[in-house]
């Protein structure tokens, strides 16, 4: 029997966050067994395995109830946190192999058995959608164009493509009530793995709020989505909503679900050009399960 530990990742003020089942020693589990665990708990799940090569300290696999994912930021952070708590973290920084490429993890102690965890993501690519695709997104979200801010709708990617949808304000954001079938169909047509509508809370303070409606994960909404937050940071940079520096960008998510969460992103630059980012978040509420 492989032990499962449930943690809340990307907590805000010690609460909220995205629940994540973690198997810190997944040796002997095949893909079917891993997906069964994700189905049992109904959340993205992370599985730690020995590396296949000398360039990495750890290999991770990720499953949602419906399928395997190449990369999951909050599950990566959750696995690292659990390994640190168990005293089994192989090193720090941690070199991690994922199906989407190499990731580096960093842990900072925040008290007794508590750490803040950050992971790397590659530089984002941002592409504005055309008018027809924009209309398709609005239809999937069941809104008219007046609910949007006067900025482009983008497909943006660090590890997986997310569609950044600029909402007029947080009231319009938190009133969204799309159906899963409509989101899945629209995402398939525009080449996205999820719709990520967002609103500006405090531009000078670099504070934003967002929601994530995944394409086909087996649940309708995420409380915190690190990969989407990383993509959003590069979209904000392209649209001129943030300056080109490494000050933290704070993205709140999950309010409409009653699980307000916080994701922090720091963009990295070399000679004035973005080269990647760090995703950071807090973890809490450890629960051992079977």
C-alpha positions in Angstrom: 0.0 0.0 0.0 1.4 3.4 -1.0 0.8 6.2 1.5 -1.0 9.3 0.2 -0.5 12.7 1.9 -3.0 15.5 1.1 -1.6 19.0 1.3 -3.1 22.4 0.4 -0.8 24.3 -2.0 -0.7 28.0 -2.7 -2.5 28.9 0.6 -3.4 32.5 1.4 -3.0 33.7 5.0 -2.8 30.1 6.1 -6.1 28.9 4.4 -7.4 28.0 1.0 -5.0 26.6 -1.5 -5.4 23.8 -4.0 -5.7 20.3 -2.4 -3.1 17.9 -3.7 -2.7 14.2 -3.0 1.0 13.3 -2.9 2.7 9.9 -3.1 6.2 10.6 -2.0 7.4 7.1 -2.9 5.6 5.9 -6.0 7.9 3.1 -6.9 5.8 0.1 -8.1 2.8 2.2 -9.2 2.0 2.1 -12.9 0.0 4.8 -14.8 -3.3 3.1 -14.1 -2.8 3.0 -10.4 -1.7 6.6 -10.3 -4.8 7.7 -12.2 -6.9 5.7 -9.9 -5.5 7.7 -6.9 -6.3 11.0 -8.7 -9.8 9.7 -9.4 -10.3 8.6 -5.8 -9.4 12.1 -4.4 -10.7 14.2 -7.4 -7.6 16.4 -7.6 -4.3 16.8 -9.5 -2.0 14.3 -7.8 1.8 14.2 -7.7 4.0 11.1 -7.7 7.7 11.0 -6.7 10.0 8.5 -8.4 13.8 8.0 -8.6 15.4 9.8 -11.5 16.2 8.0 -14.8 19.4 9.8 -15.4 22.3 11.4 -13.4 21.2 15.0 -14.3 18.2 14.9 -11.9 17.6 14.3 -8.2 13.9 13.3 -8.6 11.4 12.4 -11.3 7.7 13.4 -11.0 4.5 12.2 -12.7 1.2 14.0 -12.5 -2.4 12.8 -12.9 -5.8 14.3 -12.9 -8.9 12.1 -12.8 -9.1 11.9 -16.6 -5.5 11.7 -17.7 -1.7 12.2 -17.1 -0.3 15.7 -17.3 3.2 16.7 -18.5 3.6 19.3 -15.7 1.7 20.5 -12.6 3.2 23.3 -10.6 1.2 23.0 -7.4 1.7 19.2 -7.3 5.5 19.8 -7.8 5.5 22.2 -4.9 3.4 19.8 -2.8 5.7 16.9 -3.4 8.8 18.9 -2.5 7.1 20.1 0.7 6.1 16.6 1.7 9.6 15.2 1.0 11.1 18.0 3.1 8.7 17.3 6.0 9.6 13.6 5.8 13.3 14.4 5.8 13.7 12.8 2.4 14.5 15.8 0.2 17.4 14.7 -1.9 19.1 18.1 -2.1 18.3 21.8 -2.4 18.1 23.1 -5.0 16.3 20.0 -6.4 16.7 19.0 -10.0 13.4 17.5 -11.1 12.6 15.6 -14.3 9.1 16.0 -15.7 7.5 15.0 -19.0 7.6 18.7 -20.0 11.3 19.1 -19.2 13.6 19.9 -16.3 12.4 22.0 -13.3 14.5 23.3 -10.4 13.0 23.5 -6.9 14.0 25.8 -4.0 12.9 25.5 -0.4 13.0 28.3 2.2 12.2 27.4 5.9 9.3 29.3 7.4 9.3 27.9 10.9 8.9 24.4 12.3 8.1 21.9 9.6 7.1 24.7 7.2 8.7 25.8 4.0 8.0 28.2 1.2 8.6 26.4 -2.1 9.6 27.9 -5.5 10.0 26.2 -8.8 11.3 27.4 -12.2 9.3 27.7 -15.3 10.7 28.6 -18.8 10.1 31.9 -20.5 6.5 32.4 -21.6 5.2 32.7 -25.2 2.2 34.9 -25.7 -0.1 35.0 -28.8 -3.2 37.2 -29.1 -6.3 35.4 -30.4 -8.3 36.7 -33.4 -11.8 38.1 -33.2 -13.5 34.8 -34.0 -11.5 33.0 -31.3 -12.2 35.8 -28.8 -15.9 35.4 -29.5 -15.6 31.7 -29.0 -14.1 32.2 -25.6 -16.8 34.7 -24.6 -19.5 32.2 -25.7 -17.9 29.4 -23.6 -17.8 31.7 -20.6 -21.4 32.9 -21.3 -20.5 36.6 -21.4 -20.8 39.4 -23.8 -17.8 41.5 -25.0 -18.8 44.2 -22.5 -17.6 42.0 -19.6 -14.1 42.1 -21.0 -11.4 44.8 -20.4 -10.0 46.5 -23.4 -7.0 44.2 -23.8 -6.3 41.2 -26.0 -7.3 37.6 -25.2 -4.1 35.7 -25.3 -3.0 32.1 -25.6 0.1 32.0 -23.4 2.4 29.1 -22.4 5.3 28.2 -20.1 4.5 24.5 -19.7 0.9 24.2 -21.0 -1.2 26.6 -23.1 -3.7 28.7 -21.1 -6.1 31.3 -22.4 -5.8 34.6 -20.6 -9.1 36.4 -20.6 -9.0 40.0 -19.3 -12.2 40.7 -17.3 -13.7 44.2 -16.7 -13.5 43.8 -12.9 -13.6 41.2 -10.1 -17.4 41.3 -10.0 -17.6 40.2 -13.6 -14.8 37.6 -12.9 -16.5 36.0 -9.9 -19.9 36.0 -11.6 -18.7 33.6 -14.3 -20.6 30.3 -14.5 -19.5 28.4 -17.7 -20.4 24.8 -18.4 -17.7 22.2 -18.6 -18.8 21.0 -22.1 -18.6 24.5 -23.5 -15.2 25.1 -22.0 -13.8 21.8 -23.3 -15.1 22.5 -26.8 -13.8 26.0 -27.0 -10.4 25.0 -25.6 -10.2 22.2 -28.2 -10.9 24.7 -31.0 -8.4 27.4 -29.8 -5.6 24.9 -28.8 -5.7 25.6 -25.0 -5.8 23.5 -21.9 -7.9 25.9 -19.9 -9.5 29.3 -19.7 -7.9 31.7 -17.3 -10.0 34.9 -16.9 -8.4 37.5 -14.7 -8.9 41.0 -13.3 -6.7 43.7 -12.0 -7.0 44.3 -8.2 -4.2 46.8 -7.7 -2.0 47.5 -10.7 0.8 49.4 -8.9 1.0 46.7 -6.2 1.1 44.0 -8.9 -2.0 42.2 -7.4 -4.4 40.3 -9.7 -7.2 37.8 -9.3 -8.0 34.9 -11.6 -10.1 31.8 -12.1 -9.1 28.6 -14.0 -11.6 26.5 -16.0 -9.7 23.4 -17.2 -10.3 21.8 -20.5 -10.9 18.2 -19.5 -9.5 17.4 -16.1 -12.5 15.8 -14.5 -13.6 18.8 -12.4 -15.0 22.2 -13.4 -12.6 24.7 -11.7 -9.2 24.9 -10.0 -8.6 26.8 -6.7 -5.0 27.6 -7.7 -3.2 27.0 -11.0 0.6 27.8 -11.0 1.1 27.0 -14.7 -1.7 29.4 -15.6 -0.3 32.1 -13.2 3.1 31.8 -14.8 1.5 32.3 -18.3 -0.5 35.2 -17.0 2.7 37.0 -15.7 4.2 36.9 -19.2 0.8 38.1 -20.6 0.8 41.0 -18.2 4.3 41.9 -19.2 3.4 41.9 -22.9 0.3 44.1 -22.3 2.3 46.6 -20.3 0.4 46.0 -17.0 3.7 45.3 -15.1 7.1 46.7 -15.4 10.0 44.5 -16.7 11.6 43.7 -13.3 11.7 40.9 -10.8 9.3 42.3 -8.1 6.7 39.7 -7.1 3.4 39.4 -8.9 0.6 38.2 -6.6 -2.3 36.3 -8.2 -5.3 35.4 -6.0 -7.5 32.5 -7.2 -10.3 30.3 -5.8 -12.5 33.0 -4.2 -15.6 31.8 -6.0 -14.9 28.3 -4.7 -14.5 29.5 -1.1 -10.8 28.5 -1.3 -9.0 31.8 -1.7 -5.4 31.0 -2.7 -2.3 33.0 -3.5 0.4 32.3 -6.2 3.5 34.4 -6.4 5.5 34.8 -9.6 8.9 36.5 -10.1 10.0 37.1 -13.7 13.7 36.7 -14.5 15.6 38.9 -17.0 19.0 38.8 -18.7 20.1 41.9 -20.5 16.6 43.3 -20.3 15.0 40.2 -21.9 12.7 37.8 -19.9 14.4 34.3 -19.5 11.9 32.5 -17.2 10.2 32.8 -13.9 9.9 31.4 -10.4 6.5 30.2 -9.1 6.3 30.4 -5.3 3.7 29.4 -2.8 3.0 28.3 0.7 1.7 24.8 1.8 -0.4 23.8 4.7 -2.9 21.4 6.1 -1.1 18.1 5.9 -3.4 15.1 6.1 -2.3 11.5 5.8 -4.6 9.2 3.9 -4.8 5.8 2.4 
